[in-house]
């Protein structure tokens, strides 16, 4: 089921779906609701939210999936008939998930990822219309925009979320590496960051680290990397300072559409 990604203004609500729950975001409020009683209660909770807010809140709802695995494929090399092949190196796809792809027209890229079928069907039934995309499509678009406004050179973009790390290595506005890693602590975070540094033979004074957001709950990670690298910058978003990870597991993206 293909789609073409168009990041729409967040004029109403957006729902960000994670493995253990979802964040319900409006321009004025963001709350995280865990799947504490399983997916069976998801539909009920969703209906309660819809009944609570004015109808216009859901006029253009954006649904963002944070599930893995996912990968990018250049449009010129993409073949929909080979969809399962693009994720075969990332492990087994859960039976509860289904493969989907979306074309990022402006960047000539196709995002391939797995999403939870049951949750997707509930969202389609309860909310109409629904615009769906993967968070990496948003990240790639945002990082590309930022890269065009900063100095020429090599930049390692770091996006932290609860239990995870996204790394984008950009050389003169071109993404040369992108991957997601699960992390539990600062040591694992440093391991993956410097794994990429070593793999691409980056010199200490030859690249800049750019964090997406400066989130209070991730402060220990910032302190850890500052011991080894001096050129560190923070790219802010509308939610990067006002929203923490207990409201949204990936705070930088909570209000990224505004």
N, C-alpha and C positions, 0 to 999 in steps of 0.2 A: 504494500500500500504506500505509494510514493506521495510526497508532498513537496511543495516549494516554500521554503522558509521566508516569511516576511515578518520581521520583528515589528509588532504593532505598538502604538502608544498604550501605556497602561492607564486607560481612561476609567477602567472599572476595577475588576479583580483579576488576580492571577493565582493559579494553584501550582505549587512546586512539589512534585511527588518524589519522595525518597523511599528507600527500602523499608524504613521503620516508621513512616508517617508522612504527613504532608504539611507544608506551610501555606496558609491562606493569607494572601497579601492584597491589601487595598492601598490607595495612595496615602492613607492616614494611619493604617494599622497593619501589623504583621504578627501572626500567631502560629506556633507549631502545634499540630495535633497528632499525637502518636497513634499507631495502629495497636493500641494496648489490648483490644479485644479481637484482634484479627481483622481481616478485610471485610468480614460479614457486617461489621458496624459502620463501614466507611460510607455506604450509601445513605444511612440514616443521618450520620453527622453532616454529610454534604447537604442534604435536604434542609436540615436545621439551619445551616449557614445561609442558604438561599432564602429561606423564609424570614430570617432575621434582618437581612439587608434590603434596601430598596431595589426594585427590579432592574433599574438602569445600571446598578453596580455590575451586573453580569452581561451587559450589552456586547462586550468584546473581550471575553475571558480568554486569557492565555494559559495554556497548560504546559509546564516544563518538566521533563523527565530527567532524573539524575541517576539513572540506572546504567550499569556497565554490563558488558563491554560496549565500546563505541569506537569508531575510527572514521577518518576522512579518506575519501578517494577522489582524485581529480576527475572532473566530468569527462574528459577525453578518454579516460581509461575505465570508466564505470560501465558495467553491464548488469542490468537488473536480473538476468537469468543466473548470474553467479553470486547472488546476494549472500548465501551462507558461507561462501569461500572467504569473504573479506574479514570475518571474525573468527575463523577457525584457529588462528594462532593465539587467541585470547582465552581459550578454555571452553568448557561445555556451556551451552545456552540452557538455562533452566526451562523445564517443560511448561512452566506457567508464563513464560515470556514468548514474545513473537518478534521477528525481525521486521524492521521498517527502514526506509531511507527517505531523506529529504534533501532537496537540492538547494544550496545556498547560491542563488543566481549571481549575486554581485561578486562572489569570490571564485566562481567556477569550481566549486567543490560539492561533493555529495557526502553527507553524514549518514553512516550506517550504524544502527544501534538496536539493542533489544529492549522492549518495553513490556510491562506487565499487562497481559491481555484482559484480565478480569477488571482491573481498575480502569483501564482505558474504555471498556464497554460501559461501565457505570458512568464515567464522565461524559461520554457521548450521549447517553440516554438522559441524564439529569440536566446537563448543560448544553444549550444549543443557541448559536454556533460555538464551537470550540476550536481554537487555534493551538496546535500542538507542535512542539519542537524539543530538541535535546539541548541541555544546557551548554554543551560544547559548541554548538552552533552559535550561541550567543557569545561565548568566550572568544571564539575565533573572530567573529565580526568586531567585537570590542577591541581586541588586541590589534587587529589590523588597523582600526581607526587610530588607536593610540600611536602605533608605530610610525604612522605618517606624520605625526606632529613632534616627534622627538629626534634627537641627534642621530646621524648615521652611525652605524656600528652594530655590535652584537648585544642583544638584550635577552635575559632569561626571565620570562614572566612566570610568577608563582601565584597560583590560586589555591588557597587553603579552604577546606571545608571539614566538617566533623568527620574524622576517620579517613580523610583522603587528601590527596595532593595532585594538582594538575600542573604540569610543566610545559611551557611553550618556549622553545628557543627560536629567536627571531634574528636573522642576519639581514640588515638593510631592508626592513619591511617585509621580508620573505620568511615564512615559517619553515624551518628546516627540521624541526622535531617537535612532536607533541605526544604526551602520554599521561595516563592517570595511574596513580599508585595508592594502595591502601597503606595507611600509617597509623601507629598507635602512640608514638611519642616523638620527642625531639631527635633522638638518635636515629630513628628510621627516616625521619624527615631529612636530616643531614646526609644520610647515606644515599638517598635517591638524588638529591640535588647534586652532590659531588660525583655521583655515578655519571650523570649527564655531562658535567664539567670535564671529567676525565675522558669520557668517550669521544667528545668533540675537541679534546686537547685545548681547552680554553685557558688562556693565561689570566692570572689573578687580576692584572690591571687592564685586561683586554675586553672586559664585558661588564655590563651593569645588571644588577638584579632589581626587578620591579615587581613588588607585591601588588596584587589586586586587592585593594582595601587595606585598612589598618584596623583590625578587629581586636577589641580588648581581650577576648578569650584566647587569641592566638599570640599574645604578646611574648610568651616564652619561646616561641619559634623564631620570632624576630630577633630576640636577644641571642639565641643560639647561633644564628647565621652571622650576626654582626661580629662574632669573635674571629671569623675566618675571612670575611669579605667586607670591604669598606664602601664600595659604590652601591648603595642600597637606596631605592626610591619607593614611594607609595603612590599608586594610582587610585584615586578616590571615586566613589559613586555616590548617588543620593542617599544610599543606605549604609555606606561603609562605616560611618561613625555613630549612627543613631540606632542601628539594629545589631544585636549580638547573636551568637550561635544557638542560644536557647530559644530564640524566636524563629530563626531560620538557619539550618545547618550550613548554608553557604551564603553568609550575609551580604557579600559584595553584589550578588545577583538579585537580592530581594526586591529592589525597586529599579532595576537596570533599565526598564522600558521608559521611564519618565524622561 
